[in-house]
Amino acid sequence: MGLLVNGEWHDQWYDTKKSGGEFVRESAQLRDWVGNQPETGGACFPAEKDRYHLYVSLACPWAHRTLILRKLKELESLIGVSHVSPLMLDKGWTYKQDEGSSGDVVNGVDYHYQLYTMTNPTYTGRVTVPALWDKQRNAIINNESADLLRIFNRAFNELTDNHLDFYPDDLREEIDSVNADVYDHINNGVYKTGFATEQEVYEKHVKALFEALERMEKRLDTQRYLVGEWLTEADIRLFTTLIRFDAVYYSHFKCNFKRIEDFPNLANYVREIYQWPGVAETVDMNHIKRHYYYSHDTINPTRIVPAGPQLDFERPHDRNRLPGQGVRSSQ
């Protein structure tokens, strides 16, 4: 994982010495909007077919969120997608097709950081996915996955006639509250645990992670989804961490108090969402395992990718014991 400094690439891991062994995630910098309801201070651009292109990693949970919304909101014919190689080495994310990338059909770049320097020749910061590219402006307009979920949720409704609403107005306060807990302690919690370089820091975050998982397990005991009977963005944001947990975070990030399979509600919940039409197509366990185990040589210097565990997300689930199975409509 490298970064740009005044437009120059540096192969540099996170400097946890400066933060007392803590992993500190950098905030997204590119926050322009698409549609008529901007939720950031950036500029706002119109929703148009074939104007935008999504750059992702199939391994990255943050990018995975956007792929799921792109699928469920039927945006595939409007927004193209390119994915990087799972191997993130000295040049960061690459578009090497012989290593599993789709290639970059829009700009033809070799390295993901080149999209950032095309956007801003003096860009300084981490080079991350996902990134939404505007073909008219020849620039990344947004690299914050939470923003892209909201953009995909409503901006293109009139073009697709798909009015499924994963962030309904009357549920927003509860969704935001759940998101805050899940993001800090689970989505980012696995990274704060896995990238910790001091024992006390690791123990603090692994404890907070499993306390949060227990809160979600308890929450799902009496309701089908995180905010009740409707599938929302809160579920998608949690799902992309859970689907990776037993294969990667449990061992690679030392998040090994329990597996997700050991939580009855979470295990059934993750299988239900995986089995939603279209969701399984967005899950690439080969990319997920190759990326984490091969790319993080500070954690796994041998770069051996484990053969297991054997996970069957197609097994029946029990979530139909609780009311609700669907997504709200904004109409």
C-alpha positions, 0 to 999 in steps of 0.5 A: 500500500503506497501513496502519492506525495505531490504527485510522486509515487512512494512505496510506503506502508503505514507508519504506526510508530508515529501513532503508538502502534495504531493503524489510522485510516486516511479520509477520502479527499475526492467528494464530488457528487452525482445527482440532485441531492449532494451530501458533501461540500463538493460539486454536483454533476448530472446522472448520465448513461455511460458518463461514469466508470467505476474502478474497484478491487474485487478483494477490497470490502469498501469497493465491494459495497459499490459493486453490490449496489451497482448490481442491485440498482441495475446500473451495469448498463450505465456505469462500466467497471474495471478491477485491479489485480489482487496483487498489490505490491511495490506499485500499489494496485495495478491493471496487469491482466496476467495477474487477474486484472480486467485491464483499464478499458477507459484510460489504459493506465498500468497503475491505479495511482495514475488515475489520481495524478490524471485527476490532480498532478500534485495529489498527495495521499493514499491511492485507494479503491473504489473510485468513480471516474467522470469521462467528461472531466477526465478525473476521479470525482469521488473515492469515498465508498459511503458516498458512492452507495448513496449516489448509486442508491438514488441518482440514476433512478430515472434512467433505470426505473429502479426505485429500490431504496437502501437508505429510506428517509424514515430509517436514516437516523437508525441506519447512520447509528448502526453504520457508525458502530459497524464502521468503527468497530467491525469494518475498520476494526478488523484493520485496526486489529490486523495492522496494530504493531503494539500488543496493547493496541491489538488487544484493545481493538480485537476486544472492541471488534468482538464486542461489536460482533456480539452486539450485531448477533444480539440485534439479529436475534429479534429482527431480520436485518440490522434496522428491521424488516428491510435490507438497507445499506447498513446490511451491505456495509456489514456483509462485505466484512463478514464474507471475508472474516473466516477466510482472511481476518480470522487468521491473517489479521489475528481476529481469532476469538471466534469465527463468523460460523460460530455466531448463529445469527451472523452466520445465517445472515451472511448466507441470506445476503450472499444468496440475494439475486446478484450478490454472489456474482460480486464475491470473488474469494480467489481475489480476496485471499490472494490479495490479503495473504500475498500483498501484506508481506509485513504480516505474511512474509512467506506470501503463502495463500492458505488452501482453506477454509472450506466455506459454503455460503449456499447452505440454507439459512434460517432468516425466514423465521423473522418477518421481512424480505425485501427492499423499500421503494422510494416511490 
